[in-house]
Structures are given as C-alpha cells and as structure tokens.
Amino acid sequence: MQLSDTDKKMVSRLRKEQQFIIRLRWVRLFVAIGGLAACVYCGFTLVEVALPDPDPFSMFLLALISPFICLIFFGDTFFIVYILRYWNGKPETNLLLRVIDDLQKHDA
C-alpha cells in the first residue's frame, strides 16, 4: 500500500500526537491531582471559616464559591479518569498506526 504525501503527513501527525500524550501523561496527572487537592483544601478551609461563626458574609461567601469549587473538583476528577483511560495513547490510533506499519512492511 502506497501512501500519498497527505497520508504520510497525517500518519506522522498521529504519531506525534500519540508521543505527546504518552510523554506528558505524568505531568498532566500531577497537575490534575494538584487541582483536586487544591479544591479539597479550599472547600475545607471555606467550611472551617464559615460554619463556626455563621455571619451573613461568611455564608454568602460559602454560597458563592462552593459551586465553583465543586465544578473544578468534578472537572479534575473527569480529567484524571481521562488520563488514566488513555495512559498509553488512544487505542484506536495505536491500532491504526500498527495496521499502517504492517501493511507497509508487507508491501516492502
């Protein structure tokens, strides 16, 4: 199977994308875990400040910031699951690249 120049460019782009995913997986995982830890810390700190002395400003601050902390918490959780799911790259891209390599070896 002969690939055209555009096909070769797409294949090289897919390879670079896979290498990028694999190369930065630890960095992305640590950033996501750090964001998760920051959300937990901010949430507990906010509750610790607001609940012992429930003045109106503290309760307003708790009601205003809590949805953002929850949103970031669930976003980081989803990001961690995504990173772990594609730890070795996207399986369909790996399969496609393997098939292309096998076809090129078979034709040579």
Jmol script that loads the backbone (N, CA, C; Angstrom):
load data "model"
ATOM      1  N   MET A   1       0.842  -1.167   0.000  1.00  0.00           N
ATOM      2  CA  MET A   1       0.000   0.000   0.000  1.00  0.00           C
ATOM      3  C   MET A   1       0.887   1.230   0.000  1.00  0.00           C
ATOM      4  N   GLN A   2       0.688   2.062  -0.984  1.00  0.00           N
ATOM      5  CA  GLN A   2       1.451   3.297  -1.088  1.00  0.00           C
ATOM      6  C   GLN A   2       0.640   4.449  -0.499  1.00  0.00           C
ATOM      7  N   LEU A   3       1.290   5.233   0.318  1.00  0.00           N
ATOM      8  CA  LEU A   3       0.621   6.383   0.918  1.00  0.00           C
ATOM      9  C   LEU A   3       0.987   7.643   0.156  1.00  0.00           C
ATOM     10  N   SER A   4       0.022   8.506  -0.004  1.00  0.00           N
ATOM     11  CA  SER A   4       0.297   9.789  -0.643  1.00  0.00           C
ATOM     12  C   SER A   4       0.981  10.704   0.372  1.00  0.00           C
ATOM     13  N   ASP A   5       1.422  11.862  -0.107  1.00  0.00           N
ATOM     14  CA  ASP A   5       2.103  12.797   0.785  1.00  0.00           C
ATOM     15  C   ASP A   5       1.182  13.290   1.897  1.00  0.00           C
ATOM     16  N   THR A   6      -0.066  13.546   1.581  1.00  0.00           N
ATOM     17  CA  THR A   6      -1.000  13.993   2.620  1.00  0.00           C
ATOM     18  C   THR A   6      -1.261  12.878   3.636  1.00  0.00           C
ATOM     19  N   ASP A   7      -1.321  11.624   3.150  1.00  0.00           N
ATOM     20  CA  ASP A   7      -1.497  10.498   4.066  1.00  0.00           C
ATOM     21  C   ASP A   7      -0.285  10.355   4.983  1.00  0.00           C
ATOM     22  N   LYS A   8       0.907  10.537   4.431  1.00  0.00           N
ATOM     23  CA  LYS A   8       2.121  10.458   5.245  1.00  0.00           C
ATOM     24  C   LYS A   8       2.158  11.565   6.287  1.00  0.00           C
ATOM     25  N   LYS A   9       1.691  12.744   5.919  1.00  0.00           N
ATOM     26  CA  LYS A   9       1.642  13.856   6.872  1.00  0.00           C
ATOM     27  C   LYS A   9       0.654  13.550   7.998  1.00  0.00           C
ATOM     28  N   MET A  10      -0.493  12.975   7.632  1.00  0.00           N
ATOM     29  CA  MET A  10      -1.481  12.631   8.655  1.00  0.00           C
ATOM     30  C   MET A  10      -0.958  11.541   9.588  1.00  0.00           C
ATOM     31  N   VAL A  11      -0.263  10.561   9.034  1.00  0.00           N
ATOM     32  CA  VAL A  11       0.295   9.489   9.851  1.00  0.00           C
ATOM     33  C   VAL A  11       1.362  10.040  10.790  1.00  0.00           C
ATOM     34  N   SER A  12       2.215  10.916  10.286  1.00  0.00           N
ATOM     35  CA  SER A  12       3.247  11.499  11.158  1.00  0.00           C
ATOM     36  C   SER A  12       2.611  12.384  12.231  1.00  0.00           C
ATOM     37  N   ARG A  13       1.532  13.079  11.887  1.00  0.00           N
ATOM     38  CA  ARG A  13       0.827  13.897  12.872  1.00  0.00           C
ATOM     39  C   ARG A  13       0.205  13.013  13.952  1.00  0.00           C
ATOM     40  N   LEU A  14      -0.352  11.872  13.550  1.00  0.00           N
ATOM     41  CA  LEU A  14      -0.917  10.936  14.534  1.00  0.00           C
ATOM     42  C   LEU A  14       0.161  10.373  15.448  1.00  0.00           C
ATOM     43  N   ARG A  15       1.320  10.054  14.874  1.00  0.00           N
ATOM     44  CA  ARG A  15       2.429   9.548  15.699  1.00  0.00           C
ATOM     45  C   ARG A  15       2.892  10.593  16.712  1.00  0.00           C
ATOM     46  N   LYS A  16       3.012  11.840  16.251  1.00  0.00           N
ATOM     47  CA  LYS A  16       3.425  12.916  17.161  1.00  0.00           C
ATOM     48  C   LYS A  16       2.396  13.121  18.263  1.00  0.00           C
ATOM     49  N   GLU A  17       1.123  13.029  17.914  1.00  0.00           N
ATOM     50  CA  GLU A  17       0.062  13.188  18.910  1.00  0.00           C
ATOM     51  C   GLU A  17       0.127  12.085  19.947  1.00  0.00           C
ATOM     52  N   GLN A  18       0.345  10.854  19.514  1.00  0.00           N
ATOM     53  CA  GLN A  18       0.457   9.735  20.435  1.00  0.00           C
ATOM     54  C   GLN A  18       1.670   9.899  21.346  1.00  0.00           C
ATOM     55  N   GLN A  19       2.806  10.312  20.779  1.00  0.00           N
ATOM     56  CA  GLN A  19       4.002  10.526  21.589  1.00  0.00           C
ATOM     57  C   GLN A  19       3.788  11.643  22.592  1.00  0.00           C
ATOM     58  N   PHE A  20       3.059  12.696  22.185  1.00  0.00           N
ATOM     59  CA  PHE A  20       2.782  13.809  23.077  1.00  0.00           C
ATOM     60  C   PHE A  20       1.910  13.366  24.253  1.00  0.00           C
ATOM     61  N   ILE A  21       0.895  12.545  23.964  1.00  0.00           N
ATOM     62  CA  ILE A  21       0.021  12.038  25.020  1.00  0.00           C
ATOM     63  C   ILE A  21       0.818  11.198  26.013  1.00  0.00           C
ATOM     64  N   ILE A  22       1.667  10.335  25.506  1.00  0.00           N
ATOM     65  CA  ILE A  22       2.439   9.447  26.368  1.00  0.00           C
ATOM     66  C   ILE A  22       3.510  10.221  27.127  1.00  0.00           C
ATOM     67  N   ARG A  23       4.142  11.190  26.476  1.00  0.00           N
ATOM     68  CA  ARG A  23       5.232  11.928  27.100  1.00  0.00           C
ATOM     69  C   ARG A  23       4.752  12.795  28.262  1.00  0.00           C
ATOM     70  N   LEU A  24       3.588  13.397  28.135  1.00  0.00           N
ATOM     71  CA  LEU A  24       3.112  14.325  29.159  1.00  0.00           C
ATOM     72  C   LEU A  24       2.082  13.730  30.117  1.00  0.00           C
ATOM     73  N   ARG A  25       1.946  12.424  30.125  1.00  0.00           N
ATOM     74  CA  ARG A  25       0.901  11.838  30.957  1.00  0.00           C
ATOM     75  C   ARG A  25       1.164  12.052  32.449  1.00  0.00           C
ATOM     76  N   TRP A  26       2.420  11.953  32.882  1.00  0.00           N
ATOM     77  CA  TRP A  26       2.720  12.155  34.300  1.00  0.00           C
ATOM     78  C   TRP A  26       2.512  13.604  34.709  1.00  0.00           C
ATOM     79  N   VAL A  27       2.921  14.531  33.848  1.00  0.00           N
ATOM     80  CA  VAL A  27       2.746  15.954  34.152  1.00  0.00           C
ATOM     81  C   VAL A  27       1.262  16.282  34.272  1.00  0.00           C
ATOM     82  N   ARG A  28       0.477  15.816  33.323  1.00  0.00           N
ATOM     83  CA  ARG A  28      -0.964  16.086  33.358  1.00  0.00           C
ATOM     84  C   ARG A  28      -1.620  15.435  34.569  1.00  0.00           C
ATOM     85  N   LEU A  29      -1.157  14.248  34.949  1.00  0.00           N
ATOM     86  CA  LEU A  29      -1.720  13.581  36.120  1.00  0.00           C
ATOM     87  C   LEU A  29      -1.400  14.352  37.390  1.00  0.00           C
ATOM     88  N   PHE A  30      -0.169  14.823  37.546  1.00  0.00           N
ATOM     89  CA  PHE A  30       0.202  15.588  38.737  1.00  0.00           C
ATOM     90  C   PHE A  30      -0.524  16.925  38.796  1.00  0.00           C
ATOM     91  N   VAL A  31      -0.722  17.564  37.651  1.00  0.00           N
ATOM     92  CA  VAL A  31      -1.472  18.827  37.628  1.00  0.00           C
ATOM     93  C   VAL A  31      -2.917  18.585  38.040  1.00  0.00           C
ATOM     94  N   ALA A  32      -3.517  17.521  37.545  1.00  0.00           N
ATOM     95  CA  ALA A  32      -4.907  17.209  37.892  1.00  0.00           C
ATOM     96  C   ALA A  32      -5.038  16.849  39.370  1.00  0.00           C
ATOM     97  N   ILE A  33      -4.109  16.077  39.897  1.00  0.00           N
ATOM     98  CA  ILE A  33      -4.152  15.726  41.313  1.00  0.00           C
ATOM     99  C   ILE A  33      -3.912  16.964  42.169  1.00  0.00           C
ATOM    100  N   GLY A  34      -3.020  17.846  41.730  1.00  0.00           N
ATOM    101  CA  GLY A  34      -2.808  19.103  42.446  1.00  0.00           C
ATOM    102  C   GLY A  34      -4.046  19.975  42.461  1.00  0.00           C
ATOM    103  N   GLY A  35      -4.749  20.047  41.346  1.00  0.00           N
ATOM    104  CA  GLY A  35      -6.001  20.803  41.298  1.00  0.00           C
ATOM    105  C   GLY A  35      -7.061  20.195  42.190  1.00  0.00           C
ATOM    106  N   LEU A  36      -7.108  18.877  42.219  1.00  0.00           N
ATOM    107  CA  LEU A  36      -8.048  18.184  43.094  1.00  0.00           C
ATOM    108  C   LEU A  36      -7.734  18.461  44.558  1.00  0.00           C
ATOM    109  N   ALA A  37      -6.459  18.407  44.905  1.00  0.00           N
ATOM    110  CA  ALA A  37      -6.054  18.690  46.286  1.00  0.00           C
ATOM    111  C   ALA A  37      -6.347  20.144  46.658  1.00  0.00           C
ATOM    112  N   ALA A  38      -6.132  21.067  45.729  1.00  0.00           N
ATOM    113  CA  ALA A  38      -6.423  22.475  45.991  1.00  0.00           C
ATOM    114  C   ALA A  38      -7.919  22.692  46.209  1.00  0.00           C
ATOM    115  N   CYS A  39      -8.752  22.010  45.445  1.00  0.00           N
ATOM    116  CA  CYS A  39     -10.206  22.121  45.630  1.00  0.00           C
ATOM    117  C   CYS A  39     -10.630  21.594  46.994  1.00  0.00           C
ATOM    118  N   VAL A  40     -10.083  20.468  47.383  1.00  0.00           N
ATOM    119  CA  VAL A  40     -10.426  19.904  48.687  1.00  0.00           C
ATOM    120  C   VAL A  40      -9.969  20.840  49.801  1.00  0.00           C
ATOM    121  N   TYR A  41      -8.752  21.357  49.686  1.00  0.00           N
ATOM    122  CA  TYR A  41      -8.229  22.276  50.691  1.00  0.00           C
ATOM    123  C   TYR A  41      -9.069  23.553  50.775  1.00  0.00           C
ATOM    124  N   CYS A  42      -9.399  24.132  49.642  1.00  0.00           N
ATOM    125  CA  CYS A  42     -10.224  25.348  49.635  1.00  0.00           C
ATOM    126  C   CYS A  42     -11.611  25.080  50.196  1.00  0.00           C
ATOM    127  N   GLY A  43     -12.180  23.952  49.855  1.00  0.00           N
ATOM    128  CA  GLY A  43     -13.504  23.611  50.375  1.00  0.00           C
ATOM    129  C   GLY A  43     -13.502  23.449  51.879  1.00  0.00           C
ATOM    130  N   PHE A  44     -12.529  22.691  52.402  1.00  0.00           N
ATOM    131  CA  PHE A  44     -12.472  22.507  53.850  1.00  0.00           C
ATOM    132  C   PHE A  44     -12.154  23.807  54.571  1.00  0.00           C
ATOM    133  N   THR A  45     -11.274  24.613  54.010  1.00  0.00           N
ATOM    134  CA  THR A  45     -10.939  25.897  54.623  1.00  0.00           C
ATOM    135  C   THR A  45     -12.150  26.818  54.643  1.00  0.00           C
ATOM    136  N   LEU A  46     -12.871  26.849  53.547  1.00  0.00           N
ATOM    137  CA  LEU A  46     -14.058  27.693  53.468  1.00  0.00           C
ATOM    138  C   LEU A  46     -15.125  27.257  54.468  1.00  0.00           C
ATOM    139  N   VAL A  47     -15.336  25.958  54.593  1.00  0.00           N
ATOM    140  CA  VAL A  47     -16.315  25.448  55.553  1.00  0.00           C
ATOM    141  C   VAL A  47     -15.834  25.704  56.974  1.00  0.00           C
ATOM    142  N   GLU A  48     -14.555  25.539  57.210  1.00  0.00           N
ATOM    143  CA  GLU A  48     -13.999  25.766  58.541  1.00  0.00           C
ATOM    144  C   GLU A  48     -14.137  27.219  58.978  1.00  0.00           C
ATOM    145  N   VAL A  49     -14.018  28.147  58.041  1.00  0.00           N
ATOM    146  CA  VAL A  49     -14.152  29.561  58.359  1.00  0.00           C
ATOM    147  C   VAL A  49     -15.619  29.961  58.499  1.00  0.00           C
ATOM    148  N   ALA A  50     -16.476  29.428  57.649  1.00  0.00           N
ATOM    149  CA  ALA A  50     -17.861  29.882  57.598  1.00  0.00           C
ATOM    150  C   ALA A  50     -18.745  29.253  58.670  1.00  0.00           C
ATOM    151  N   LEU A  51     -18.561  27.994  58.989  1.00  0.00           N
ATOM    152  CA  LEU A  51     -19.502  27.317  59.876  1.00  0.00           C
ATOM    153  C   LEU A  51     -19.340  27.627  61.370  1.00  0.00           C
ATOM    154  N   PRO A  52     -18.149  27.799  61.917  1.00  0.00           N
ATOM    155  CA  PRO A  52     -18.088  28.095  63.351  1.00  0.00           C
ATOM    156  C   PRO A  52     -18.728  29.431  63.724  1.00  0.00           C
ATOM    157  N   ASP A  53     -18.612  30.419  62.853  1.00  0.00           N
ATOM    158  CA  ASP A  53     -19.201  31.731  63.125  1.00  0.00           C
ATOM    159  C   ASP A  53     -20.067  32.113  61.922  1.00  0.00           C
ATOM    160  N   PRO A  54     -21.300  31.642  61.872  1.00  0.00           N
ATOM    161  CA  PRO A  54     -22.122  31.832  60.666  1.00  0.00           C
ATOM    162  C   PRO A  54     -22.699  33.242  60.528  1.00  0.00           C
ATOM    163  N   ASP A  55     -21.835  34.193  60.238  1.00  0.00           N
ATOM    164  CA  ASP A  55     -22.332  35.532  59.947  1.00  0.00           C
ATOM    165  C   ASP A  55     -22.794  35.586  58.492  1.00  0.00           C
ATOM    166  N   PRO A  56     -23.579  36.574  58.111  1.00  0.00           N
ATOM    167  CA  PRO A  56     -24.140  36.614  56.755  1.00  0.00           C
ATOM    168  C   PRO A  56     -23.073  36.670  55.651  1.00  0.00           C
ATOM    169  N   PHE A  57     -21.974  37.378  55.883  1.00  0.00           N
ATOM    170  CA  PHE A  57     -20.940  37.457  54.854  1.00  0.00           C
ATOM    171  C   PHE A  57     -20.269  36.111  54.613  1.00  0.00           C
ATOM    172  N   SER A  58     -19.980  35.385  55.695  1.00  0.00           N
ATOM    173  CA  SER A  58     -19.364  34.056  55.552  1.00  0.00           C
ATOM    174  C   SER A  58     -20.288  33.094  54.814  1.00  0.00           C
ATOM    175  N   MET A  59     -21.551  33.149  55.130  1.00  0.00           N
ATOM    176  CA  MET A  59     -22.494  32.262  54.454  1.00  0.00           C
ATOM    177  C   MET A  59     -22.661  32.654  52.980  1.00  0.00           C
ATOM    178  N   PHE A  60     -22.653  33.959  52.716  1.00  0.00           N
ATOM    179  CA  PHE A  60     -22.717  34.414  51.325  1.00  0.00           C
ATOM    180  C   PHE A  60     -21.482  33.956  50.553  1.00  0.00           C
ATOM    181  N   LEU A  61     -20.318  34.069  51.171  1.00  0.00           N
ATOM    182  CA  LEU A  61     -19.074  33.627  50.538  1.00  0.00           C
ATOM    183  C   LEU A  61     -19.102  32.124  50.285  1.00  0.00           C
ATOM    184  N   LEU A  62     -19.598  31.382  51.249  1.00  0.00           N
ATOM    185  CA  LEU A  62     -19.706  29.927  51.087  1.00  0.00           C
ATOM    186  C   LEU A  62     -20.662  29.574  49.944  1.00  0.00           C
ATOM    187  N   ALA A  63     -21.801  30.268  49.872  1.00  0.00           N
ATOM    188  CA  ALA A  63     -22.773  30.000  48.813  1.00  0.00           C
ATOM    189  C   ALA A  63     -22.264  30.440  47.444  1.00  0.00           C
ATOM    190  N   LEU A  64     -21.414  31.442  47.406  1.00  0.00           N
ATOM    191  CA  LEU A  64     -20.912  31.960  46.137  1.00  0.00           C
ATOM    192  C   LEU A  64     -19.773  31.116  45.577  1.00  0.00           C
ATOM    193  N   ILE A  65     -18.892  30.662  46.428  1.00  0.00           N
ATOM    194  CA  ILE A  65     -17.678  29.974  45.962  1.00  0.00           C
ATOM    195  C   ILE A  65     -17.863  28.460  45.860  1.00  0.00           C
ATOM    196  N   SER A  66     -18.759  27.887  46.618  1.00  0.00           N
ATOM    197  CA  SER A  66     -18.938  26.425  46.628  1.00  0.00           C
ATOM    198  C   SER A  66     -19.234  25.827  45.251  1.00  0.00           C
ATOM    199  N   PRO A  67     -20.100  26.418  44.427  1.00  0.00           N
ATOM    200  CA  PRO A  67     -20.335  25.807  43.104  1.00  0.00           C
ATOM    201  C   PRO A  67     -19.091  25.774  42.230  1.00  0.00           C
ATOM    202  N   PHE A  68     -18.256  26.803  42.318  1.00  0.00           N
ATOM    203  CA  PHE A  68     -17.031  26.821  41.521  1.00  0.00           C
ATOM    204  C   PHE A  68     -16.047  25.756  41.992  1.00  0.00           C
ATOM    205  N   ILE A  69     -15.948  25.599  43.297  1.00  0.00           N
ATOM    206  CA  ILE A  69     -15.060  24.562  43.834  1.00  0.00           C
ATOM    207  C   ILE A  69     -15.559  23.183  43.410  1.00  0.00           C
ATOM    208  N   CYS A  70     -16.865  22.959  43.480  1.00  0.00           N
ATOM    209  CA  CYS A  70     -17.419  21.661  43.054  1.00  0.00           C
ATOM    210  C   CYS A  70     -17.209  21.429  41.556  1.00  0.00           C
ATOM    211  N   LEU A  71     -17.391  22.465  40.768  1.00  0.00           N
ATOM    212  CA  LEU A  71     -17.196  22.342  39.320  1.00  0.00           C
ATOM    213  C   LEU A  71     -15.745  21.988  38.990  1.00  0.00           C
ATOM    214  N   ILE A  72     -14.815  22.659  39.618  1.00  0.00           N
ATOM    215  CA  ILE A  72     -13.401  22.360  39.388  1.00  0.00           C
ATOM    216  C   ILE A  72     -13.052  20.969  39.914  1.00  0.00           C
ATOM    217  N   PHE A  73     -13.632  20.588  41.042  1.00  0.00           N
ATOM    218  CA  PHE A  73     -13.394  19.262  41.604  1.00  0.00           C
ATOM    219  C   PHE A  73     -13.848  18.170  40.632  1.00  0.00           C
ATOM    220  N   PHE A  74     -15.068  18.290  40.121  1.00  0.00           N
ATOM    221  CA  PHE A  74     -15.569  17.274  39.195  1.00  0.00           C
ATOM    222  C   PHE A  74     -14.833  17.319  37.854  1.00  0.00           C
ATOM    223  N   GLY A  75     -14.419  18.509  37.430  1.00  0.00           N
ATOM    224  CA  GLY A  75     -13.626  18.616  36.206  1.00  0.00           C
ATOM    225  C   GLY A  75     -12.279  17.932  36.340  1.00  0.00           C
ATOM    226  N   ASP A  76     -11.612  18.135  37.475  1.00  0.00           N
ATOM    227  CA  ASP A  76     -10.333  17.466  37.703  1.00  0.00           C
ATOM    228  C   ASP A  76     -10.505  15.955  37.831  1.00  0.00           C
ATOM    229  N   THR A  77     -11.587  15.537  38.453  1.00  0.00           N
ATOM    230  CA  THR A  77     -11.855  14.097  38.554  1.00  0.00           C
ATOM    231  C   THR A  77     -12.050  13.489  37.168  1.00  0.00           C
ATOM    232  N   PHE A  78     -12.821  14.164  36.327  1.00  0.00           N
ATOM    233  CA  PHE A  78     -13.005  13.691  34.949  1.00  0.00           C
ATOM    234  C   PHE A  78     -11.674  13.670  34.205  1.00  0.00           C
ATOM    235  N   PHE A  79     -10.833  14.690  34.419  1.00  0.00           N
ATOM    236  CA  PHE A  79      -9.542  14.764  33.747  1.00  0.00           C
ATOM    237  C   PHE A  79      -8.633  13.616  34.186  1.00  0.00           C
ATOM    238  N   ILE A  80      -8.666  13.254  35.456  1.00  0.00           N
ATOM    239  CA  ILE A  80      -7.861  12.130  35.942  1.00  0.00           C
ATOM    240  C   ILE A  80      -8.344  10.824  35.305  1.00  0.00           C
ATOM    241  N   VAL A  81      -9.652  10.642  35.229  1.00  0.00           N
ATOM    242  CA  VAL A  81     -10.186   9.431  34.590  1.00  0.00           C
ATOM    243  C   VAL A  81      -9.787   9.390  33.118  1.00  0.00           C
ATOM    244  N   TYR A  82      -9.837  10.539  32.442  1.00  0.00           N
ATOM    245  CA  TYR A  82      -9.443  10.613  31.030  1.00  0.00           C
ATOM    246  C   TYR A  82      -7.968  10.262  30.850  1.00  0.00           C
ATOM    247  N   ILE A  83      -7.122  10.787  31.727  1.00  0.00           N
ATOM    248  CA  ILE A  83      -5.686  10.497  31.643  1.00  0.00           C
ATOM    249  C   ILE A  83      -5.432   9.012  31.858  1.00  0.00           C
ATOM    250  N   LEU A  84      -6.078   8.428  32.849  1.00  0.00           N
ATOM    251  CA  LEU A  84      -5.869   7.010  33.123  1.00  0.00           C
ATOM    252  C   LEU A  84      -6.432   6.135  32.002  1.00  0.00           C
ATOM    253  N   ARG A  85      -7.516   6.572  31.384  1.00  0.00           N
ATOM    254  CA  ARG A  85      -8.101   5.799  30.278  1.00  0.00           C
ATOM    255  C   ARG A  85      -7.165   5.770  29.072  1.00  0.00           C
ATOM    256  N   TYR A  86      -6.558   6.901  28.764  1.00  0.00           N
ATOM    257  CA  TYR A  86      -5.659   6.991  27.613  1.00  0.00           C
ATOM    258  C   TYR A  86      -4.204   7.047  28.063  1.00  0.00           C
ATOM    259  N   TRP A  87      -3.851   6.222  29.042  1.00  0.00           N
ATOM    260  CA  TRP A  87      -2.497   6.226  29.594  1.00  0.00           C
ATOM    261  C   TRP A  87      -1.448   5.881  28.531  1.00  0.00           C
ATOM    262  N   ASN A  88      -1.729   4.937  27.677  1.00  0.00           N
ATOM    263  CA  ASN A  88      -0.787   4.542  26.618  1.00  0.00           C
ATOM    264  C   ASN A  88      -1.191   5.095  25.261  1.00  0.00           C
ATOM    265  N   GLY A  89      -1.906   6.180  25.237  1.00  0.00           N
ATOM    266  CA  GLY A  89      -2.372   6.756  23.983  1.00  0.00           C
ATOM    267  C   GLY A  89      -3.762   6.223  23.660  1.00  0.00           C
ATOM    268  N   LYS A  90      -4.312   6.746  22.600  1.00  0.00           N
ATOM    269  CA  LYS A  90      -5.652   6.314  22.197  1.00  0.00           C
ATOM    270  C   LYS A  90      -5.553   4.967  21.500  1.00  0.00           C
ATOM    271  N   PRO A  91      -6.329   3.983  21.939  1.00  0.00           N
ATOM    272  CA  PRO A  91      -6.201   2.642  21.377  1.00  0.00           C
ATOM    273  C   PRO A  91      -6.544   2.566  19.894  1.00  0.00           C
ATOM    274  N   GLU A  92      -7.534   3.338  19.449  1.00  0.00           N
ATOM    275  CA  GLU A  92      -7.885   3.279  18.028  1.00  0.00           C
ATOM    276  C   GLU A  92      -6.771   3.863  17.165  1.00  0.00           C
ATOM    277  N   THR A  93      -6.079   4.883  17.662  1.00  0.00           N
ATOM    278  CA  THR A  93      -4.959   5.446  16.907  1.00  0.00           C
ATOM    279  C   THR A  93      -3.789   4.474  16.904  1.00  0.00           C
ATOM    280  N   ASN A  94      -3.539   3.822  18.046  1.00  0.00           N
ATOM    281  CA  ASN A  94      -2.475   2.817  18.094  1.00  0.00           C
ATOM    282  C   ASN A  94      -2.748   1.683  17.108  1.00  0.00           C
ATOM    283  N   LEU A  95      -3.989   1.232  17.065  1.00  0.00           N
ATOM    284  CA  LEU A  95      -4.355   0.164  16.136  1.00  0.00           C
ATOM    285  C   LEU A  95      -4.185   0.608  14.688  1.00  0.00           C
ATOM    286  N   LEU A  96      -4.630   1.817  14.370  1.00  0.00           N
ATOM    287  CA  LEU A  96      -4.491   2.335  13.010  1.00  0.00           C
ATOM    288  C   LEU A  96      -3.024   2.431  12.606  1.00  0.00           C
ATOM    289  N   LEU A  97      -2.186   2.955  13.484  1.00  0.00           N
ATOM    290  CA  LEU A  97      -0.758   3.078  13.160  1.00  0.00           C
ATOM    291  C   LEU A  97      -0.112   1.707  13.005  1.00  0.00           C
ATOM    292  N   ARG A  98      -0.525   0.742  13.828  1.00  0.00           N
ATOM    293  CA  ARG A  98       0.017  -0.602  13.714  1.00  0.00           C
ATOM    294  C   ARG A  98      -0.394  -1.257  12.398  1.00  0.00           C
ATOM    295  N   VAL A  99      -1.636  -1.058  11.984  1.00  0.00           N
ATOM    296  CA  VAL A  99      -2.104  -1.612  10.709  1.00  0.00           C
ATOM    297  C   VAL A  99      -1.347  -0.977   9.546  1.00  0.00           C
ATOM    298  N   ILE A 100      -1.148   0.327   9.586  1.00  0.00           N
ATOM    299  CA  ILE A 100      -0.397   1.003   8.517  1.00  0.00           C
ATOM    300  C   ILE A 100       1.026   0.487   8.455  1.00  0.00           C
ATOM    301  N   ASP A 101       1.666   0.314   9.635  1.00  0.00           N
ATOM    302  CA  ASP A 101       3.037  -0.211   9.650  1.00  0.00           C
ATOM    303  C   ASP A 101       3.095  -1.634   9.092  1.00  0.00           C
ATOM    304  N   ASP A 102       2.133  -2.466   9.474  1.00  0.00           N
ATOM    305  CA  ASP A 102       2.120  -3.846   8.972  1.00  0.00           C
ATOM    306  C   ASP A 102       1.885  -3.896   7.460  1.00  0.00           C
ATOM    307  N   LEU A 103       1.011  -3.047   6.967  1.00  0.00           N
ATOM    308  CA  LEU A 103       0.769  -3.016   5.527  1.00  0.00           C
ATOM    309  C   LEU A 103       1.991  -2.523   4.763  1.00  0.00           C
ATOM    310  N   GLN A 104       2.695  -1.571   5.316  1.00  0.00           N
ATOM    311  CA  GLN A 104       3.903  -1.077   4.639  1.00  0.00           C
ATOM    312  C   GLN A 104       5.008  -2.134   4.676  1.00  0.00           C
ATOM    313  N   LYS A 105       5.113  -2.888   5.774  1.00  0.00           N
ATOM    314  CA  LYS A 105       6.113  -3.971   5.855  1.00  0.00           C
ATOM    315  C   LYS A 105       5.750  -5.099   4.895  1.00  0.00           C
ATOM    316  N   HIS A 106       4.463  -5.363   4.786  1.00  0.00           N
ATOM    317  CA  HIS A 106       4.010  -6.445   3.916  1.00  0.00           C
ATOM    318  C   HIS A 106       4.272  -6.103   2.442  1.00  0.00           C
ATOM    319  N   ASP A 107       4.095  -4.822   2.068  1.00  0.00           N
ATOM    320  CA  ASP A 107       4.321  -4.408   0.678  1.00  0.00           C
ATOM    321  C   ASP A 107       5.795  -4.312   0.327  1.00  0.00           C
ATOM    322  N   ALA A 108       6.653  -4.112   1.320  1.00  0.00           N
ATOM    323  CA  ALA A 108       8.077  -3.921   1.028  1.00  0.00           C
ATOM    324  C   ALA A 108       8.777  -5.220   0.721  1.00  0.00           C
TER     325      ALA A 108
END
end "model"
wireframe off; spacefill off
backbone 0.3
color backbone group
